[in-house]
């Protein structure tokens, strides 16, 4: 997994299966971060550095991976 950056928004994103994390610089609270899976999100604000926000995201993604919540959904094809 690698972080990608959107140059237009300076938002950092990392994805794993059905889970994703985003980090951005908030105008009022330092860095902000979200971790989402299947439309559910956890957010945290007030990180003093990009590295701290990304570490929080990676910790949360690891917990979701361990529980299997990031696994991709397999859609049956017409051939099945």
Secondary structure, 3 states (H helix, E strand, C coil): CCCEEECCCCEEEEEECCEEEEEEECCCCCEEEEEEECCEEEEEEEECCHHHHHHHHHHHHHHHHHCCCCCCCCCCCCCC
